[in-house]
Amino acid sequence: MSHESIPSIHFYDQDFVDLYDRSWVWIGEHWAQGTEQNGFSGNYVACADQKTFNAFDSCLSALYLNYSNQTYSPFDMLDFFYGKQEESGAIRSDYSIEDGSPVVSEENPEGVTMPLFAYVEYVFYHKIGNKKRLKDIVPILENYFNWLKTMFQKENGLFSVPVSACLTGNTPRERTVYPVDFNTMVALNALYLSNIGDILNDKELSFRYKRLYFSLKTRINNLMWDPETHFYYDLDAQEQRIPLKLIGAYWTMLTEIPNDERASYMIEYLKDPDCFGTDNPFPSVSADSECYKENVCGYCGAVVPSNVYGVVKGLEKYGEYVFARECAIRHMYFILDTLHPEGDKPGDVWEAYLPTKEGVPAQDGEFPRKRFLPQACLVTITLMIEDIIGLDVSLPRKTVYWTVPNLEVMGIEKLSLKRNLITILSNKNARGWEIRLESEKLYYFTIEIIDEKKKKTLPIPSGKCSMLIDKL
């Protein structure tokens, strides 16, 4: 498949650009067609030795495929699961790649997994701009949400699921009955269903899920927050907090659950090298916990890209753009170091990485998987565009926000914005820092340079134009 239609990026470190370009090549090599037997009518990102279609991995893949300018459609990745929805509203975590049947396990007999669908659909809308799709999928998302409530919500208002549903591998969570990450994900689902209601101007839908969101937010804040250690924890059967700091607790920030004071405590843990502020941010468990080991085995202590994504997006919600970008860059360097190790040993990208040196955790079953694109490309494409370069694009609004700590040589070319290809590049010349812009149609461009305390919104006409930063 031709990659000419995919947006190209510019960045002062060419290794980052090369890894971005190579990621699209890998996607092309792993782009597979569903079969009549498994009922997957579209295409998907296949992984080596893949035995099932996994819902969470498909959601992660969709978050970077929407930057392909529709060269690789992200919709099929989710529509397959919607097509499998049962009368009860259930959508299982895994379906057989051979015949499309549900695949469940003894420890997770209902096949429940982290519910990310509503969040991803909201992202779709702003990156690809299809309101009709939102109308079509709302009944599916509502039925799924009702199934989660019916099956897993308890009298205290929290959700109790098997810890294997949280995809945290060998992390010691044997006593966990109410997982903080799963409950937060349900709240995230409710929040974005409410946001979808706002987009559709469906006040009843918006209000209903906003109420569900605030109800769950209140319970998480009241029961899972520890006022002494200033952190959110899993609960056991007696609703007692289990004192193991998990990186999954940071999904609360993306879900806007902590107030500013609580968020500031959690952000300090992210900066502390004895907690989550390791050289390669952020390990799955706090570095001062008993189960953390520098030579980590399996998931426990590993740095998993989807967790990095969740933390970085959460930091954005609380205005920590500079720190979020710094963490994304640090993680990218560890991916590069593992892809290009010293000596003759061949490198690659992986499902997880070590927190304090290059390389991957010791194997625990199939984890970590080599060239596992749902995790790797979430960083090398999505975080590369959104946080390292710093672009926030909304097609319906026809807006591009560019937030950077300071100006560097970087930008993007031929990014699709509602049937309109745009180019935004910064460079330094004799007149100072200049941003060159090119567009086929009018859109609105906002640049914020944090270090210089400059922010400006301008209508960008069709054709080519430029702006000098010193004149802002």
HUFEN-V60118 format. One record per backbone hydrogen bond with DSSP energy under -0.5 kcal/mol. CO is the residue of the C=O (numbers start at 1). NH is the residue of the N-H. If there is no record, write none. Layout:
((CO NH) (CO NH))
This chain:
((3 6) (8 413) (10 411) (12 14) (13 16) (13 17) (14 18) (15 19) (16 20) (17 21) (18 22) (19 23) (20 24) (21 25) (22 26) (23 27) (24 28) (25 29) (26 30) (28 31) (30 32) (30 46) (32 44) (35 39) (35 40) (39 41) (42 34) (44 32) (44 46) (47 50) (51 97) (52 54) (53 95) (54 58) (55 59) (56 60) (57 61) (58 62) (59 63) (60 63) (60 64) (61 64) (61 65) (62 66) (64 67) (65 68) (67 7) (68 71) (71 73) (74 77) (74 78) (75 78) (75 79) (76 80) (78 81) (78 82) (79 83) (80 84) (81 84) (82 85) (86 89) (90 86) (93 55) (94 103) (95 53) (96 100) (101 96) (102 104) (106 109) (108 105) (108 111) (111 93) (114 116) (116 120) (117 121) (118 122) (119 123) (120 124) (121 125) (122 126) (123 127) (124 128) (124 129) (125 129) (126 395) (129 131) (130 134) (131 135) (132 136) (133 137) (134 138) (135 139) (137 141) (138 142) (139 143) (140 144) (141 145) (142 146) (143 147) (144 148) (145 149) (146 150) (147 151) (148 152) (148 153) (149 153) (152 160) (154 157) (158 154) (159 161) (162 165) (163 166) (163 168) (164 167) (165 114) (168 171) (171 173) (173 176) (177 179) (178 235) (179 183) (180 184) (181 185) (182 186) (183 187) (184 188) (185 189) (186 190) (187 191) (188 192) (189 193) (190 194) (191 195) (192 196) (193 197) (194 198) (195 199) (196 200) (197 202) (198 201) (201 203) (202 206) (203 207) (204 208) (205 209) (206 210) (207 211) (208 212) (209 213) (210 214) (211 215) (212 216) (213 217) (214 218) (215 219) (216 220) (217 221) (218 222) (219 223) (219 224) (220 224) (220 225) (224 233) (225 227) (226 230) (226 231) (231 226) (234 242) (235 177) (235 178) (236 239) (240 236) (241 243) (242 244) (244 246) (245 286) (246 249) (247 250) (248 251) (249 252) (250 253) (250 254) (251 255) (252 257) (253 256) (259 263) (260 264) (261 265) (262 266) (263 267) (264 268) (265 269) (266 270) (267 271) (268 271) (268 272) (269 276) (269 277) (271 273) (272 275) (272 277) (275 287) (276 278) (279 281) (282 304) (284 247) (286 289) (289 292) (294 296) (296 362) (297 300) (299 302) (300 297) (302 284) (302 304) (303 353) (304 307) (304 308) (305 309) (306 310) (307 311) (308 312) (309 313) (310 314) (311 315) (312 316) (313 317) (314 318) (315 318) (315 320) (316 319) (319 321) (320 324) (321 325) (322 326) (323 327) (324 328) (325 329) (326 330) (327 331) (328 332) (329 333) (330 334) (331 335) (332 336) (333 337) (334 338) (335 339) (336 340) (338 341) (338 348) (339 347) (349 371) (351 305) (353 303) (355 280) (359 354) (362 298) (364 367) (367 364) (369 351) (369 372) (371 373) (372 375) (372 376) (373 377) (375 378) (375 379) (376 379) (376 380) (377 381) (377 382) (378 383) (379 384) (381 385) (382 386) (383 387) (383 388) (384 389) (385 390) (385 391) (390 403) (392 401) (394 398) (394 399) (395 398) (398 444) (399 394) (400 446) (401 392) (401 403) (402 404) (402 448) (404 450) (405 451) (408 410) (410 426) (411 10) (412 424) (413 8) (415 422) (420 417) (422 415) (423 438) (424 412) (425 436) (426 410) (427 434) (429 432) (432 429) (433 469) (434 427) (434 436) (435 467) (436 425) (437 465) (438 423) (439 463) (443 460) (444 400) (445 458) (446 402) (447 456) (448 404) (448 450) (449 453) (449 454) (450 453) (454 449) (456 447) (458 445) (459 461) (460 443) (463 439) (465 437) (467 435) (467 469) (468 471) (469 472))
